[in-house]
Amino acid sequence: MYEHLTVVKHPLVQHKLTLMRDKDTPTAVFRQLLREISQLLAYEITRELEMTTRRIETPLCEMDAPVLAGKKLALVSILRAGNGLLDGVLELVPSARVGYVGLYRDEKTLQPVQYYYKVPPDLEDRLVIVLDPMLATGNSSAAAVDLLKASGANNIRFMCLLAAPEGVRRMEEAHPDVPIVTAAVDECLNEHGYIMPGLGDAGDRMFGTR
C-alpha cells in the first residue's frame, strides 16, 4: 500500500477496534479499549528501539543483559484525543518524556490552528512518537510534525488508531521520513472531513462530550 505505513492486523487489535466502532459502546468502555489498543500498537511502533547491554547479577550468576540505549523516548500527544493513546503507552514505557501539541481543526477550511506547544528538551537525541487516534485529512498531523522538526526532532514515528487514505497520502507527501503505525485504513473521508466508516469523533467518545 504505502512504504511508510504499517497496519497492525493482530486479532486482539482488530477485535477491540470493532468494539470501539460500535456506536452503542459506552464512554467508559471506549476509554478502556483505547488504552488497551494503544499498548498493542505501541509494541509494534517500538519494535526497533536501539539496544545495548548492561552487566547485571541474577540470583545465579552475572550476565550481560539487553537494555534500551540512548535518551528516553518522547511521546507527543496531539490534544485532546491523543491523550487517550498517551495513557496506554505511558503504562508500557513509564520513563518516556511527554510533550503536547494543541491543534484544532477549523471546521470550514479543515486546516489546523495551533493553540499550545510544549515538548521535552533534546528532541534531536530522542525517538519521538506522535500520538493521535485519527489520521483524517492529515493536516493537523503534518503541522504537528512540522513543529517537532523545527524543534530539532529527526527520528519521528506516528501512531494512530484509524487512518483515511487521504491522511496517509498527506503525511507521505509532507513527511515521507515518518513511519505510520495504525490499526486500520478506512475507506475515505466524508464531506465534513470525518473518516468513514470510522468510529465518530474519538475525543467526544472518549470524554463523553458532543
C-alpha positions as CSV (number, residue, x, y, z in Angstrom):
1,M,0.0,0.0,0.0
2,Y,2.4,2.7,1.3
3,E,6.0,2.1,2.1
4,H,5.9,4.1,5.3
5,L,2.6,2.6,6.6
6,T,2.2,-0.4,8.9
7,V,-1.3,-1.7,9.6
8,V,-1.4,-3.9,12.7
9,K,-3.6,-6.9,11.9
10,H,-3.3,-8.7,15.2
11,P,-6.6,-10.3,16.2
12,L,-6.8,-8.5,19.5
13,V,-6.3,-5.2,17.9
14,Q,-9.0,-5.8,15.3
15,H,-11.4,-7.2,17.8
16,K,-11.0,-4.2,20.1
17,L,-11.3,-1.8,17.2
18,T,-14.6,-3.3,16.2
19,L,-15.9,-2.8,19.8
20,M,-14.8,0.8,19.6
21,R,-16.5,1.4,16.3
22,D,-19.9,0.3,17.7
23,K,-22.0,3.4,18.5
24,D,-23.5,1.7,21.5
25,T,-20.2,1.2,23.3
26,P,-20.3,3.4,26.4
27,T,-17.8,6.1,27.2
28,A,-16.0,4.2,30.0
29,V,-15.6,1.0,27.9
30,F,-14.5,3.1,24.8
31,R,-11.8,4.8,27.0
32,Q,-10.6,1.4,28.4
33,L,-10.4,-0.1,24.9
34,L,-8.4,2.8,23.6
35,R,-5.9,2.4,26.5
36,E,-5.6,-1.3,25.7
37,I,-5.3,-1.0,21.9
38,S,-2.7,1.8,22.3
39,Q,-0.4,-0.7,24.2
40,L,-0.8,-3.3,21.4
41,L,0.1,-0.6,18.8
42,A,3.0,0.6,20.9
43,Y,4.6,-2.9,20.8
44,E,4.7,-2.5,17.0
45,I,6.0,1.1,16.9
46,T,8.7,0.4,19.4
47,R,9.8,-2.8,17.8
48,E,13.1,-1.4,16.5
49,L,14.3,0.6,19.5
50,E,18.1,0.8,19.9
51,M,19.5,-1.7,22.4
52,T,22.7,-2.1,24.4
53,T,23.8,-4.4,27.2
54,R,24.4,-3.9,30.9
55,R,26.2,-6.1,33.3
56,I,23.8,-7.4,36.0
57,E,23.8,-10.2,38.5
58,T,20.9,-12.7,38.5
59,P,20.3,-14.9,41.6
60,L,22.6,-17.4,39.9
61,C,25.3,-15.6,38.1
62,E,26.4,-12.5,36.3
63,M,25.4,-11.8,32.7
64,D,25.4,-9.0,30.0
65,A,21.6,-8.3,29.7
66,P,19.9,-6.2,27.0
67,V,18.6,-2.8,27.9
68,L,17.3,0.2,25.9
69,A,20.0,2.6,24.7
70,G,20.2,6.3,24.4
71,K,18.0,9.1,25.8
72,K,14.4,8.3,26.9
73,L,12.0,8.4,24.1
74,A,9.5,11.2,23.8
75,L,5.7,10.8,23.5
76,V,3.9,13.7,21.9
77,S,0.1,13.9,22.2
78,I,-1.9,15.9,19.7
79,L,-4.5,17.4,22.0
80,R,-7.0,16.4,23.1
81,A,-7.8,13.0,21.7
82,G,-4.1,12.0,21.7
83,N,-4.2,11.7,25.4
84,G,-6.3,8.5,25.1
85,L,-3.3,6.8,23.4
86,L,-0.8,8.5,25.6
87,D,-2.1,6.9,28.8
88,G,-1.8,3.4,27.5
89,V,1.7,3.9,26.0
90,L,2.9,5.5,29.2
91,E,1.9,2.4,31.1
92,L,4.2,0.4,28.8
93,V,7.0,3.0,28.8
94,P,6.7,4.9,32.1
95,S,10.1,6.5,31.8
96,A,9.2,8.3,28.5
97,R,9.2,12.1,28.3
98,V,5.9,13.7,27.3
99,G,5.0,16.6,25.1
100,Y,1.8,18.2,23.9
101,V,0.8,19.9,20.7
102,G,-2.5,21.8,20.8
103,L,-4.2,21.9,17.4
104,Y,-7.8,22.2,16.5
105,R,-9.4,21.8,13.0
106,D,-11.1,24.8,11.5
107,E,-14.5,23.3,10.5
108,K,-14.7,25.4,7.4
109,T,-11.2,25.1,6.0
110,L,-10.3,21.8,7.7
111,Q,-6.9,23.4,8.4
112,P,-5.2,23.1,11.8
113,V,-4.9,26.0,14.2
114,Q,-2.2,25.9,16.9
115,Y,-3.0,27.0,20.4
116,Y,-0.5,25.1,22.6
117,Y,3.0,23.6,22.2
118,K,5.2,22.1,25.0
119,V,7.8,19.4,24.3
120,P,10.7,17.8,26.1
121,P,14.3,19.1,25.5
122,D,16.9,17.4,23.3
123,L,14.4,16.1,20.7
124,E,17.3,15.7,18.3
125,D,18.6,12.9,20.5
126,R,15.3,11.1,21.1
127,L,12.9,8.9,19.3
128,V,9.7,10.9,19.1
129,I,6.4,9.1,18.8
130,V,3.4,11.3,17.9
131,L,0.0,10.2,19.1
132,D,-3.4,11.0,17.6
133,P,-6.2,8.4,17.3
134,M,-7.5,9.7,13.9
135,L,-5.4,10.4,10.8
136,A,-8.2,12.1,8.8
137,T,-7.1,14.9,6.4
138,G,-3.6,14.6,7.8
139,N,-3.3,18.4,8.0
140,S,-3.1,18.5,11.8
141,S,-0.6,15.6,11.9
142,A,1.6,17.2,9.3
143,A,1.5,20.5,11.1
144,A,2.5,18.8,14.4
145,V,5.4,17.1,12.7
146,D,6.5,20.4,11.2
147,L,6.6,21.9,14.7
148,L,8.6,19.0,16.1
149,K,11.1,19.1,13.2
150,A,11.6,22.8,13.9
151,S,12.4,21.9,17.5
152,G,15.2,19.5,16.3
153,A,13.4,16.1,16.1
154,N,14.8,14.0,13.4
155,N,13.6,10.5,14.4
156,I,9.8,10.7,14.4
157,R,7.1,8.0,14.2
158,F,3.3,8.5,14.1
159,M,0.8,6.2,15.8
160,C,-2.9,6.4,15.3
161,L,-5.9,4.2,15.7
162,L,-7.6,4.8,12.4
163,A,-6.4,6.4,9.1
164,A,-8.0,7.6,6.0
165,P,-6.3,7.2,2.6
166,E,-6.3,11.0,2.2
167,G,-4.5,11.4,5.5
168,V,-1.9,8.8,4.7
169,R,-1.2,10.4,1.4
170,R,-0.9,13.9,3.0
171,M,1.6,12.6,5.5
172,E,3.6,10.8,2.8
173,E,3.8,14.0,0.8
174,A,4.7,16.2,3.7
175,H,6.9,13.8,5.7
176,P,7.9,10.7,3.8
177,D,10.5,10.0,6.5
178,V,7.9,9.5,9.2
179,P,6.6,5.9,9.5
180,I,2.9,5.5,10.4
181,V,1.5,2.6,12.6
182,T,-2.3,2.2,12.7
183,A,-4.9,-0.4,13.3
184,A,-6.8,0.2,10.1
185,V,-7.0,2.3,6.9
186,D,-10.7,3.0,6.3
187,E,-12.5,3.9,3.0
188,C,-12.5,7.7,2.7
189,L,-13.4,11.0,4.3
190,N,-16.9,12.4,4.2
191,E,-17.8,16.0,3.3
192,H,-17.1,17.1,6.8
193,G,-13.7,15.5,7.0
194,Y,-14.6,12.5,9.1
195,I,-13.2,9.0,8.5
196,M,-15.7,6.6,7.0
197,P,-16.9,4.2,8.3
198,G,-14.7,5.3,11.2
199,L,-15.9,5.5,14.8
200,G,-17.1,9.1,15.1
201,D,-15.2,11.8,16.9
202,A,-12.6,10.0,19.1
203,G,-12.3,12.9,21.5
204,D,-16.0,13.2,22.0
205,R,-16.4,9.4,22.5
206,M,-13.5,9.3,24.9
207,F,-14.6,12.2,27.1
208,G,-18.3,11.9,26.7
209,T,-18.8,15.2,25.0
210,R,-20.6,16.2,21.8
